[in-house]
């Protein structure tokens, strides 16, 4: 027997049925395409993504502009023209800076060389729900 937690209810089912149940729920998730920071991301519930810096603190809930929502089996598809509104919600997990990128300016024969560094700020977000 295996205890499964499904929609706030604990279900006790035999092991063979449990595997079937898990496989069905794995493929019945919704996927969405969101737009943030000038980029588009394909996300599903429970996924963690690194995006451009948002003006939010750790633990805050954020909503994303949603372009498309579909079931993973392809039967249901909602396409925005141009947008569906804010249907995807996430939770901020981390704020930080990525690895340093070195930029070098150089001109030959003039003794001119400049070295700059840049660390791009990011926000790590976990997708909590797709409407």
N, CA, C and O atoms as CSV, one atom per row, in Angstrom:
chain,resi,resn,atom,element,x,y,z
A,1,UNK,N,N,0.847,-1.186,0.000
A,1,UNK,CA,C,0.000,0.000,0.000
A,1,UNK,C,C,0.886,1.240,0.000
A,1,UNK,O,O,1.989,1.253,0.546
A,2,UNK,N,N,0.356,2.274,-0.633
A,2,UNK,CA,C,1.072,3.527,-0.730
A,2,UNK,C,C,0.124,4.659,-0.378
A,2,UNK,O,O,-1.013,4.690,-0.848
A,3,UNK,N,N,0.589,5.596,0.455
A,3,UNK,CA,C,-0.213,6.762,0.806
A,3,UNK,C,C,0.090,7.878,-0.181
A,3,UNK,O,O,1.241,8.294,-0.314
A,4,UNK,N,N,-0.934,8.367,-0.875
A,4,UNK,CA,C,-0.785,9.474,-1.813
A,4,UNK,C,C,-1.534,10.680,-1.291
A,4,UNK,O,O,-2.658,10.565,-0.803
A,5,UNK,N,N,-0.904,11.837,-1.398
A,5,UNK,CA,C,-1.539,13.087,-1.005
A,5,UNK,C,C,-2.035,13.754,-2.277
A,5,UNK,O,O,-1.232,14.225,-3.082
A,6,UNK,N,N,-3.357,13.800,-2.468
A,6,UNK,CA,C,-3.941,14.342,-3.694
A,6,UNK,C,C,-5.089,15.261,-3.344
A,6,UNK,O,O,-6.083,14.831,-2.759
A,7,UNK,N,N,-4.951,16.554,-3.709
A,7,UNK,CA,C,-5.982,17.566,-3.463
A,7,UNK,C,C,-6.431,17.571,-1.998
A,7,UNK,O,O,-7.625,17.515,-1.703
A,8,UNK,N,N,-5.451,17.639,-1.086
A,8,UNK,CA,C,-5.666,17.750,0.355
A,8,UNK,C,C,-6.328,16.512,0.969
A,8,UNK,O,O,-6.923,16.605,2.043
A,9,UNK,N,N,-6.233,15.366,0.308
A,9,UNK,CA,C,-6.788,14.116,0.827
A,9,UNK,C,C,-5.710,13.047,0.704
A,9,UNK,O,O,-5.018,12.964,-0.311
A,10,UNK,N,N,-5.572,12.231,1.747
A,10,UNK,CA,C,-4.626,11.123,1.693
A,10,UNK,C,C,-5.377,9.888,1.207
A,10,UNK,O,O,-6.403,9.506,1.769
A,11,UNK,N,N,-4.844,9.270,0.148
A,11,UNK,CA,C,-5.481,8.106,-0.461
A,11,UNK,C,C,-4.570,6.902,-0.273
A,11,UNK,O,O,-3.375,6.982,-0.560
A,12,UNK,N,N,-5.118,5.787,0.207
A,12,UNK,CA,C,-4.358,4.546,0.324
A,12,UNK,C,C,-4.750,3.646,-0.835
A,12,UNK,O,O,-5.907,3.242,-0.959
A,13,UNK,N,N,-3.758,3.329,-1.698
A,13,UNK,CA,C,-4.042,2.478,-2.852
A,13,UNK,C,C,-2.919,1.478,-3.028
A,13,UNK,O,O,-1.801,1.713,-2.567
A,14,UNK,N,N,-3.204,0.347,-3.700
A,14,UNK,CA,C,-2.150,-0.641,-3.968
A,14,UNK,C,C,-1.042,-0.054,-4.839
A,14,UNK,O,O,-1.248,0.930,-5.549
A,15,UNK,N,N,0.130,-0.671,-4.773
A,15,UNK,CA,C,1.311,-0.134,-5.423
A,15,UNK,C,C,1.168,-0.032,-6.941
A,15,UNK,O,O,1.567,0.980,-7.518
A,16,UNK,N,N,0.607,-1.053,-7.612
A,16,UNK,CA,C,0.467,-1.008,-9.069
A,16,UNK,C,C,-0.437,0.157,-9.487
A,16,UNK,O,O,-0.143,0.857,-10.456
A,17,UNK,N,N,-1.526,0.358,-8.761
A,17,UNK,CA,C,-2.422,1.466,-9.082
A,17,UNK,C,C,-1.764,2.806,-8.761
A,17,UNK,O,O,-2.044,3.812,-9.413
A,18,UNK,N,N,-0.887,2.815,-7.752
A,18,UNK,CA,C,-0.203,4.050,-7.382
A,18,UNK,C,C,0.696,4.523,-8.517
A,18,UNK,O,O,0.726,5.712,-8.833
A,19,UNK,N,N,1.431,3.594,-9.133
A,19,UNK,CA,C,2.284,3.972,-10.250
A,19,UNK,C,C,1.462,4.523,-11.413
A,19,UNK,O,O,1.851,5.511,-12.036
A,20,UNK,N,N,0.349,3.900,-11.699
A,20,UNK,CA,C,-0.526,4.377,-12.762
A,20,UNK,C,C,-1.069,5.767,-12.438
A,20,UNK,O,O,-1.119,6.642,-13.302
A,21,UNK,N,N,-1.471,5.957,-11.188
A,21,UNK,CA,C,-1.987,7.247,-10.727
A,21,UNK,C,C,-0.939,8.346,-10.885
A,21,UNK,O,O,-1.247,9.440,-11.356
A,22,UNK,N,N,0.311,8.049,-10.487
A,22,UNK,CA,C,1.388,9.026,-10.587
A,22,UNK,C,C,1.718,9.354,-12.038
A,22,UNK,O,O,1.973,10.512,-12.368
A,23,UNK,N,N,1.715,8.349,-12.903
A,23,UNK,CA,C,2.002,8.579,-14.319
A,23,UNK,C,C,0.923,9.441,-14.950
A,23,UNK,O,O,1.235,10.347,-15.723
A,24,UNK,N,N,-0.337,9.181,-14.639
A,24,UNK,CA,C,-1.439,9.969,-15.198
A,24,UNK,C,C,-1.338,11.414,-14.729
A,24,UNK,O,O,-1.484,12.330,-15.539
A,25,UNK,N,N,-1.090,11.641,-13.436
A,25,UNK,CA,C,-0.993,13.003,-12.916
A,25,UNK,C,C,0.247,13.724,-13.424
A,25,UNK,O,O,0.247,14.950,-13.544
A,26,UNK,N,N,1.304,12.975,-13.722
A,26,UNK,CA,C,2.513,13.576,-14.252
A,26,UNK,C,C,2.255,14.192,-15.623
A,26,UNK,O,O,2.779,15.260,-15.937
A,27,UNK,N,N,1.451,13.519,-16.435
A,27,UNK,CA,C,1.208,14.005,-17.791
A,27,UNK,C,C,-0.037,14.874,-17.913
A,27,UNK,O,O,-0.309,15.377,-19.003
A,28,UNK,N,N,-0.801,15.073,-16.849
A,28,UNK,CA,C,-2.009,15.878,-16.913
A,28,UNK,C,C,-1.779,17.306,-16.418
A,28,UNK,O,O,-2.743,18.033,-16.180
A,29,UNK,N,N,-0.540,17.712,-16.263
A,29,UNK,CA,C,-0.251,19.054,-15.785
A,29,UNK,C,C,-0.461,20.078,-16.893
A,29,UNK,O,O,-0.455,19.745,-18.078
A,30,UNK,N,N,-0.645,21.327,-16.485
A,30,UNK,CA,C,-0.771,22.415,-17.445
A,30,UNK,C,C,0.587,23.040,-17.678
A,30,UNK,O,O,1.429,23.079,-16.780
A,31,UNK,N,N,0.796,23.531,-18.891
A,31,UNK,CA,C,1.981,24.301,-19.196
A,31,UNK,C,C,1.532,25.682,-19.643
A,31,UNK,O,O,0.408,25.860,-20.113
A,32,UNK,N,N,2.414,26.651,-19.494
A,32,UNK,CA,C,2.085,28.026,-19.873
A,32,UNK,C,C,3.322,28.692,-20.447
A,32,UNK,O,O,4.452,28.297,-20.162
A,33,UNK,N,N,3.085,29.705,-21.259
A,33,UNK,CA,C,4.163,30.544,-21.749
A,33,UNK,C,C,3.952,31.924,-21.146
A,33,UNK,O,O,2.921,32.563,-21.360
A,34,UNK,N,N,4.955,32.374,-20.384
A,34,UNK,CA,C,4.855,33.668,-19.713
A,34,UNK,C,C,5.860,34.635,-20.323
A,34,UNK,O,O,6.830,34.228,-20.962
A,35,UNK,N,N,5.609,35.916,-20.113
A,35,UNK,CA,C,6.497,36.956,-20.624
A,35,UNK,C,C,6.931,37.832,-19.456
A,35,UNK,O,O,6.093,38.397,-18.753
A,36,UNK,N,N,8.237,37.943,-19.253
A,36,UNK,CA,C,8.780,38.808,-18.218
A,36,UNK,C,C,10.206,39.200,-18.588
A,36,UNK,O,O,10.963,38.385,-19.115
A,37,UNK,N,N,10.564,40.429,-18.314
A,37,UNK,CA,C,11.918,40.896,-18.587
A,37,UNK,C,C,12.278,40.905,-20.058
A,37,UNK,O,O,13.455,40.789,-20.399
A,38,UNK,N,N,11.286,41.043,-20.952
A,38,UNK,CA,C,11.557,41.056,-22.378
A,38,UNK,C,C,11.803,39.688,-22.978
A,38,UNK,O,O,12.185,39.583,-24.144
A,39,UNK,N,N,11.590,38.632,-22.197
A,39,UNK,CA,C,11.797,37.264,-22.675
A,39,UNK,C,C,10.541,36.439,-22.421
A,39,UNK,O,O,9.684,36.827,-21.628
A,40,UNK,N,N,10.437,35.303,-23.096
A,40,UNK,CA,C,9.321,34.387,-22.904
A,40,UNK,C,C,9.860,33.074,-22.353
A,40,UNK,O,O,10.916,32.600,-22.770
A,41,UNK,N,N,9.111,32.486,-21.400
A,41,UNK,CA,C,9.519,31.246,-20.753
A,41,UNK,C,C,8.382,30.231,-20.808
A,41,UNK,O,O,7.220,30.589,-20.616
A,42,UNK,N,N,8.711,28.969,-21.069
A,42,UNK,CA,C,7.737,27.880,-21.005
A,42,UNK,C,C,7.849,27.284,-19.605
A,42,UNK,O,O,8.915,26.812,-19.210
A,43,UNK,N,N,6.737,27.307,-18.850
A,43,UNK,CA,C,6.773,26.869,-17.455
A,43,UNK,C,C,5.649,25.878,-17.176
A,43,UNK,O,O,4.656,25.816,-17.900
A,44,UNK,N,N,5.833,25.103,-16.103
A,44,UNK,CA,C,4.763,24.262,-15.570
A,44,UNK,C,C,4.787,24.372,-14.059
A,44,UNK,O,O,5.758,24.850,-13.474
A,45,UNK,N,N,3.725,23.931,-13.442
A,45,UNK,CA,C,3.575,24.093,-11.994
A,45,UNK,C,C,4.668,23.339,-11.254
A,45,UNK,O,O,4.955,22.183,-11.565
A,46,UNK,N,N,5.281,23.998,-10.270
A,46,UNK,CA,C,6.340,23.395,-9.474
A,46,UNK,C,C,7.736,23.645,-10.023
A,46,UNK,O,O,8.720,23.327,-9.356
A,47,UNK,N,N,7.844,24.201,-11.207
A,47,UNK,CA,C,9.133,24.457,-11.830
A,47,UNK,C,C,9.791,25.695,-11.225
A,47,UNK,O,O,9.107,26.636,-10.825
A,48,UNK,N,N,11.125,25.688,-11.160
A,48,UNK,CA,C,11.888,26.827,-10.670
A,48,UNK,C,C,12.635,27.441,-11.850
A,48,UNK,O,O,13.335,26.739,-12.580
A,49,UNK,N,N,12.482,28.768,-12.038
A,49,UNK,CA,C,13.141,29.439,-13.158
A,49,UNK,C,C,13.940,30.634,-12.659
A,49,UNK,O,O,13.617,31.226,-11.628
A,50,UNK,N,N,14.994,30.983,-13.408
A,50,UNK,CA,C,15.804,32.173,-13.152
A,50,UNK,C,C,15.403,33.213,-14.186
A,50,UNK,O,O,15.517,32.969,-15.387
A,51,UNK,N,N,14.934,34.371,-13.730
A,51,UNK,CA,C,14.492,35.416,-14.641
A,51,UNK,C,C,15.204,36.722,-14.327
A,51,UNK,O,O,15.944,36.821,-13.348
A,52,UNK,N,N,14.973,37.720,-15.167
A,52,UNK,CA,C,15.549,39.041,-14.925
A,52,UNK,C,C,15.053,39.582,-13.583
A,52,UNK,O,O,14.003,39.168,-13.093
A,53,UNK,N,N,15.802,40.493,-13.001
A,53,UNK,CA,C,15.485,41.028,-11.682
A,53,UNK,C,C,14.093,41.663,-11.641
A,53,UNK,O,O,13.732,42.463,-12.504
A,54,UNK,N,N,13.324,41.289,-10.620
A,54,UNK,CA,C,12.010,41.876,-10.370
A,54,UNK,C,C,12.104,42.756,-9.131
A,54,UNK,O,O,13.018,42.598,-8.321
A,55,UNK,N,N,11.177,43.665,-8.985
A,55,UNK,CA,C,11.154,44.515,-7.797
A,55,UNK,C,C,10.385,43.854,-6.664
A,55,UNK,O,O,9.438,44.444,-6.143
A,56,UNK,N,N,10.765,42.655,-6.273
A,56,UNK,CA,C,10.076,41.907,-5.222
A,56,UNK,C,C,11.094,41.378,-4.226
A,56,UNK,O,O,12.273,41.224,-4.543
A,57,UNK,N,N,10.624,41.104,-3.023
A,57,UNK,CA,C,11.470,40.562,-1.965
A,57,UNK,C,C,11.310,39.039,-1.901
A,57,UNK,O,O,10.401,38.476,-2.511
A,58,UNK,N,N,12.191,38.389,-1.164
A,58,UNK,CA,C,12.117,36.936,-0.994
A,58,UNK,C,C,10.835,36.583,-0.260
A,58,UNK,O,O,10.517,37.184,0.766
A,59,UNK,N,N,10.100,35.613,-0.781
A,59,UNK,CA,C,8.835,35.176,-0.186
A,59,UNK,C,C,7.612,35.855,-0.775
A,59,UNK,O,O,6.489,35.417,-0.523
A,60,UNK,N,N,7.801,36.920,-1.555
A,60,UNK,CA,C,6.667,37.609,-2.176
A,60,UNK,C,C,6.057,36.757,-3.277
A,60,UNK,O,O,6.738,35.950,-3.910
A,61,UNK,N,N,4.752,36.953,-3.497
A,61,UNK,CA,C,4.072,36.300,-4.616
A,61,UNK,C,C,4.048,37.274,-5.780
A,61,UNK,O,O,3.771,38.461,-5.607
A,62,UNK,N,N,4.341,36.760,-6.973
A,62,UNK,CA,C,4.346,37.583,-8.184
A,62,UNK,C,C,3.451,36.934,-9.233
A,62,UNK,O,O,3.316,35.711,-9.281
A,63,UNK,N,N,2.844,37.764,-10.069
A,63,UNK,CA,C,2.014,37.274,-11.166
A,63,UNK,C,C,2.673,37.656,-12.475
A,63,UNK,O,O,3.286,38.718,-12.585
A,64,UNK,N,N,2.544,36.778,-13.481
A,64,UNK,CA,C,3.194,36.985,-14.762
A,64,UNK,C,C,2.168,37.163,-15.871
A,64,UNK,O,O,1.082,36.585,-15.832
A,65,UNK,N,N,2.531,37.971,-16.857
A,65,UNK,CA,C,1.724,38.161,-18.052
A,65,UNK,C,C,1.760,36.850,-18.840
A,65,UNK,O,O,2.833,36.396,-19.238
A,66,UNK,N,N,0.595,36.242,-19.066
A,66,UNK,CA,C,0.505,34.925,-19.676
A,66,UNK,C,C,0.105,35.038,-21.140
A,66,UNK,O,O,-0.878,35.699,-21.474
A,67,UNK,N,N,0.875,34.387,-22.013
A,67,UNK,CA,C,0.594,34.416,-23.437
A,67,UNK,C,C,-0.193,33.194,-23.897
A,67,UNK,O,O,-1.008,33.284,-24.815
A,68,UNK,N,N,0.057,32.030,-23.245
A,68,UNK,CA,C,-0.621,30.801,-23.645
A,68,UNK,C,C,-0.700,29.845,-22.461
A,68,UNK,O,O,0.231,29.758,-21.660
A,69,UNK,N,N,-1.825,29.125,-22.354
A,69,UNK,CA,C,-1.984,28.062,-21.366
A,69,UNK,C,C,-2.496,26.837,-22.107
A,69,UNK,O,O,-3.430,26.929,-22.903
A,70,UNK,N,N,-1.876,25.678,-21.840
A,70,UNK,CA,C,-2.293,24.445,-22.508
A,70,UNK,C,C,-2.132,23.279,-21.562
A,70,UNK,O,O,-1.299,23.311,-20.656
A,71,UNK,N,N,-2.938,22.236,-21.776
A,71,UNK,CA,C,-2.725,20.997,-21.041
A,71,UNK,C,C,-1.576,20.271,-21.715
A,71,UNK,O,O,-1.360,20.429,-22.916
A,72,UNK,N,N,-0.836,19.473,-20.949
A,72,UNK,CA,C,0.365,18.851,-21.500
A,72,UNK,C,C,0.042,17.805,-22.558
A,72,UNK,O,O,0.906,17.474,-23.370
A,73,UNK,N,N,-1.181,17.275,-22.570
A,73,UNK,CA,C,-1.544,16.307,-23.611
A,73,UNK,C,C,-2.002,16.992,-24.893
A,73,UNK,O,O,-2.212,16.320,-25.903
A,74,UNK,N,N,-2.163,18.316,-24.874
A,74,UNK,CA,C,-2.492,19.074,-26.067
A,74,UNK,C,C,-3.973,19.184,-26.381
A,74,UNK,O,O,-4.342,19.729,-27.421
A,75,UNK,N,N,-4.824,18.681,-25.508
A,75,UNK,CA,C,-6.259,18.720,-25.780
A,75,UNK,C,C,-6.862,20.095,-25.552
A,75,UNK,O,O,-7.769,20.501,-26.279
A,76,UNK,N,N,-6.375,20.814,-24.559
A,76,UNK,CA,C,-6.926,22.128,-24.206
A,76,UNK,C,C,-5.872,23.193,-24.469
A,76,UNK,O,O,-4.730,23.062,-24.027
A,77,UNK,N,N,-6.252,24.257,-25.192
A,77,UNK,CA,C,-5.309,25.304,-25.532
A,77,UNK,C,C,-6.003,26.653,-25.460
A,77,UNK,O,O,-7.010,26.873,-26.132
A,78,UNK,N,N,-5.465,27.563,-24.640
A,78,UNK,CA,C,-5.956,28.939,-24.563
A,78,UNK,C,C,-4.838,29.843,-25.043
A,78,UNK,O,O,-3.763,29.886,-24.446
A,79,UNK,N,N,-5.094,30.564,-26.123
A,79,UNK,CA,C,-4.091,31.417,-26.724
A,79,UNK,C,C,-4.533,32.856,-26.600
A,79,UNK,O,O,-5.646,33.202,-26.996
A,80,UNK,N,N,-3.666,33.707,-26.050
A,80,UNK,CA,C,-4.002,35.112,-25.868
A,80,UNK,C,C,-3.748,35.916,-27.127
A,80,UNK,O,O,-2.838,35.616,-27.899
A,81,UNK,N,N,-4.555,36.930,-27.325
A,81,UNK,CA,C,-4.395,37.809,-28.481
A,81,UNK,C,C,-4.361,39.252,-28.012
A,81,UNK,O,O,-5.405,39.901,-28.089
A,82,UNK,N,N,-3.297,39.795,-27.551
A,82,UNK,CA,C,-1.948,39.259,-27.414
A,82,UNK,C,C,-1.685,38.563,-26.075
A,82,UNK,O,O,-0.686,37.856,-25.943
A,83,UNK,N,N,-2.565,38.747,-25.076
A,83,UNK,CA,C,-2.282,38.207,-23.749
A,83,UNK,C,C,-3.554,37.677,-23.101
A,83,UNK,O,O,-4.661,38.099,-23.436
A,84,UNK,N,N,-3.379,36.743,-22.164
A,84,UNK,CA,C,-4.503,36.204,-21.385
A,84,UNK,C,C,-4.643,36.898,-20.035
A,84,UNK,O,O,-5.560,36.586,-19.276
A,85,UNK,N,N,-3.756,37.826,-19.728
A,85,UNK,CA,C,-3.764,38.470,-18.418
A,85,UNK,C,C,-2.778,37.785,-17.495
A,85,UNK,O,O,-1.855,37.107,-17.946
A,86,UNK,N,N,-2.981,37.969,-16.197
A,86,UNK,CA,C,-2.065,37.401,-15.208
A,86,UNK,C,C,-2.651,36.110,-14.656
A,86,UNK,O,O,-3.362,36.131,-13.651
A,87,UNK,N,N,-2.358,34.982,-15.308
A,87,UNK,CA,C,-2.902,33.694,-14.897
A,87,UNK,C,C,-1.881,32.801,-14.221
A,87,UNK,O,O,-2.251,31.790,-13.624
A,88,UNK,N,N,-0.611,33.147,-14.298
A,88,UNK,CA,C,0.445,32.340,-13.691
A,88,UNK,C,C,0.976,33.072,-12.467
A,88,UNK,O,O,1.287,34.261,-12.518
A,89,UNK,N,N,1.072,32.328,-11.360
A,89,UNK,CA,C,1.528,32.915,-10.109
A,89,UNK,C,C,2.769,32.182,-9.628
A,89,UNK,O,O,2.877,30.964,-9.772
A,90,UNK,N,N,3.708,32.935,-9.053
A,90,UNK,CA,C,4.936,32.345,-8.554
A,90,UNK,C,C,5.341,32.938,-7.225
A,90,UNK,O,O,4.768,33.925,-6.763
A,91,UNK,N,N,6.347,32.314,-6.612
A,91,UNK,CA,C,6.857,32.755,-5.323
A,91,UNK,C,C,8.359,32.986,-5.470
A,91,UNK,O,O,9.074,32.134,-5.996
A,92,UNK,N,N,8.834,34.148,-5.002
A,92,UNK,CA,C,10.249,34.493,-5.113
A,92,UNK,C,C,11.045,33.675,-4.102
A,92,UNK,O,O,10.769,33.717,-2.903
A,93,UNK,N,N,12.040,32.925,-4.597
A,93,UNK,CA,C,12.875,32.098,-3.729
A,93,UNK,C,C,14.214,32.745,-3.415
A,93,UNK,O,O,14.730,32.610,-2.305
A,94,UNK,N,N,14.780,33.453,-4.398
A,94,UNK,CA,C,16.141,33.955,-4.218
A,94,UNK,C,C,16.356,35.194,-5.094
A,94,UNK,O,O,15.800,35.306,-6.187
A,95,UNK,N,N,17.166,36.110,-4.593
A,95,UNK,CA,C,17.629,37.264,-5.363
A,95,UNK,C,C,19.150,37.189,-5.388
A,95,UNK,O,O,19.770,36.856,-4.378
A,96,UNK,N,N,19.755,37.494,-6.531
A,96,UNK,CA,C,21.205,37.403,-6.578
A,96,UNK,C,C,21.779,37.966,-7.853
A,96,UNK,O,O,21.086,38.593,-8.653
A,97,UNK,N,N,23.077,37.726,-8.023
A,97,UNK,CA,C,23.781,38.138,-9.234
A,97,UNK,C,C,24.434,36.915,-9.854
A,97,UNK,O,O,24.920,36.036,-9.142
A,98,UNK,N,N,24.446,36.859,-11.189
A,98,UNK,CA,C,25.052,35.731,-11.882
A,98,UNK,C,C,26.570,35.897,-11.928
A,98,UNK,O,O,27.112,36.845,-11.359
A,99,UNK,N,N,27.245,34.984,-12.601
A,99,UNK,CA,C,28.702,35.041,-12.687
A,99,UNK,C,C,29.157,36.286,-13.432
A,99,UNK,O,O,28.433,36.826,-14.269
A,100,UNK,N,N,30.365,36.734,-13.115
A,100,UNK,CA,C,30.899,37.948,-13.720
A,100,UNK,C,C,31.280,37.716,-15.184
A,100,UNK,O,O,31.902,36.715,-15.539
A,101,UNK,N,N,30.883,38.677,-16.014
A,101,UNK,CA,C,31.256,38.680,-17.418
A,101,UNK,C,C,32.291,39.792,-17.596
A,101,UNK,O,O,32.041,40.933,-17.208
A,102,UNK,N,N,33.447,39.472,-18.176
A,102,UNK,CA,C,34.506,40.453,-18.369
A,102,UNK,C,C,34.412,41.040,-19.769
A,102,UNK,O,O,34.304,40.312,-20.756
A,103,UNK,N,N,34.455,42.366,-19.841
A,103,UNK,CA,C,34.407,43.082,-21.111
A,103,UNK,C,C,35.729,43.814,-21.279
A,103,UNK,O,O,36.158,44.539,-20.382
A,104,UNK,N,N,36.380,43.625,-22.430
A,104,UNK,CA,C,37.680,44.247,-22.674
A,104,UNK,C,C,37.584,45.135,-23.906
A,104,UNK,O,O,37.124,44.700,-24.962
A,105,UNK,N,N,38.025,46.393,-23.765
A,105,UNK,CA,C,38.165,47.306,-24.905
A,105,UNK,C,C,39.655,47.423,-25.188
A,105,UNK,O,O,40.444,47.634,-24.267
A,106,UNK,N,N,40.046,47.290,-26.441
A,106,UNK,CA,C,41.465,47.323,-26.770
A,106,UNK,C,C,41.647,47.966,-28.136
A,106,UNK,O,O,40.930,47.638,-29.082
A,107,UNK,N,N,42.605,48.880,-28.242
A,107,UNK,CA,C,42.981,49.473,-29.527
A,107,UNK,C,C,44.485,49.301,-29.688
A,107,UNK,O,O,45.274,49.723,-28.843
A,108,UNK,N,N,44.851,48.681,-30.772
A,108,UNK,CA,C,46.274,48.400,-30.970
A,108,UNK,C,C,47.051,49.668,-31.322
A,108,UNK,O,O,46.495,50.639,-31.836
A,109,UNK,N,N,48.315,49.632,-31.038
A,109,UNK,CA,C,49.291,50.695,-31.367
A,109,UNK,C,C,49.051,52.006,-30.623
A,109,UNK,O,O,49.742,52.987,-30.900
A,110,UNK,N,N,48.113,52.062,-29.701
A,110,UNK,CA,C,47.858,53.319,-28.984
A,110,UNK,C,C,47.969,53.172,-27.476
A,110,UNK,O,O,47.722,54.135,-26.750
A,111,UNK,N,N,48.326,52.013,-26.992
A,111,UNK,CA,C,48.421,51.718,-25.561
A,111,UNK,C,C,47.099,51.938,-24.839
A,111,UNK,O,O,47.067,52.399,-23.698
A,112,UNK,N,N,46.012,51.602,-25.522
A,112,UNK,CA,C,44.676,51.785,-24.929
A,112,UNK,C,C,44.073,50.428,-24.613
A,112,UNK,O,O,43.889,49.598,-25.503
A,113,UNK,N,N,43.766,50.204,-23.331
A,113,UNK,CA,C,43.111,48.958,-22.915
A,113,UNK,C,C,42.260,49.257,-21.694
A,113,UNK,O,O,42.753,49.848,-20.732
A,114,UNK,N,N,40.986,48.861,-21.710
A,114,UNK,CA,C,40.070,49.022,-20.574
A,114,UNK,C,C,39.403,47.683,-20.288
A,114,UNK,O,O,38.952,46.995,-21.204
A,115,UNK,N,N,39.346,47.328,-19.036
A,115,UNK,CA,C,38.697,46.084,-18.627
A,115,UNK,C,C,37.549,46.427,-17.689
A,115,UNK,O,O,37.731,47.137,-16.700
A,116,UNK,N,N,36.378,45.923,-18.007
A,116,UNK,CA,C,35.186,46.124,-17.181
A,116,UNK,C,C,34.595,44.770,-16.817
A,116,UNK,O,O,34.800,43.781,-17.521
A,117,UNK,N,N,33.863,44.736,-15.715
A,117,UNK,CA,C,33.158,43.524,-15.325
A,117,UNK,C,C,31.693,43.827,-15.097
A,117,UNK,O,O,31.326,44.949,-14.748
A,118,UNK,N,N,30.854,42.813,-15.298
A,118,UNK,CA,C,29.416,43.006,-15.115
A,118,UNK,C,C,28.806,41.739,-14.543
A,118,UNK,O,O,29.068,40.636,-15.024
A,119,UNK,N,N,27.980,41.909,-13.501
A,119,UNK,CA,C,27.223,40.792,-12.931
A,119,UNK,C,C,25.746,41.105,-13.109
A,119,UNK,O,O,25.251,42.092,-12.565
A,120,UNK,N,N,25.037,40.271,-13.868
A,120,UNK,CA,C,23.625,40.509,-14.155
A,120,UNK,C,C,22.765,40.059,-12.965
A,120,UNK,O,O,22.856,38.903,-12.552
A,121,UNK,N,N,21.927,40.956,-12.403
A,121,UNK,CA,C,21.052,40.542,-11.307
A,121,UNK,C,C,19.933,39.632,-11.802
A,121,UNK,O,O,19.452,39.787,-12.924
A,122,UNK,N,N,19.516,38.673,-10.955
A,122,UNK,CA,C,18.449,37.750,-11.323
A,122,UNK,C,C,17.522,37.514,-10.140
A,122,UNK,O,O,17.850,37.841,-8.999
A,123,UNK,N,N,16.367,36.946,-10.429
A,123,UNK,CA,C,15.402,36.523,-9.416
A,123,UNK,C,C,15.055,35.073,-9.705
A,123,UNK,O,O,14.710,34.731,-10.836
A,124,UNK,N,N,15.144,34.216,-8.690
A,124,UNK,CA,C,14.757,32.819,-8.850
A,124,UNK,C,C,13.330,32.671,-8.332
A,124,UNK,O,O,13.036,33.030,-7.191
A,125,UNK,N,N,12.437,32.135,-9.181
A,125,UNK,CA,C,11.008,32.050,-8.881
A,125,UNK,C,C,10.530,30.621,-9.055
A,125,UNK,O,O,10.903,29.937,-10.008
A,126,UNK,N,N,9.685,30.173,-8.102
A,126,UNK,CA,C,9.019,28.882,-8.235
A,126,UNK,C,C,7.583,29.131,-8.683
A,126,UNK,O,O,6.880,29.949,-8.090
A,127,UNK,N,N,7.147,28.434,-9.720
A,127,UNK,CA,C,5.783,28.581,-10.237
A,127,UNK,C,C,4.849,27.796,-9.326
A,127,UNK,O,O,4.968,26.577,-9.198
A,128,UNK,N,N,3.903,28.518,-8.684
A,128,UNK,CA,C,3.005,27.873,-7.718
A,128,UNK,C,C,1.673,27.474,-8.321
A,128,UNK,O,O,1.113,26.446,-7.937
A,129,UNK,N,N,1.146,28.257,-9.258
A,129,UNK,CA,C,-0.159,27.891,-9.834
A,129,UNK,C,C,-0.315,28.430,-11.247
A,129,UNK,O,O,0.201,29.492,-11.594
A,130,UNK,N,N,-1.042,27.664,-12.046
A,130,UNK,CA,C,-1.422,28.069,-13.397
A,130,UNK,C,C,-2.933,27.960,-13.470
A,130,UNK,O,O,-3.492,26.878,-13.293
A,131,UNK,N,N,-3.599,29.086,-13.733
A,131,UNK,CA,C,-5.064,29.105,-13.751
A,131,UNK,C,C,-5.607,28.465,-15.013
A,131,UNK,O,O,-6.822,28.394,-15.196
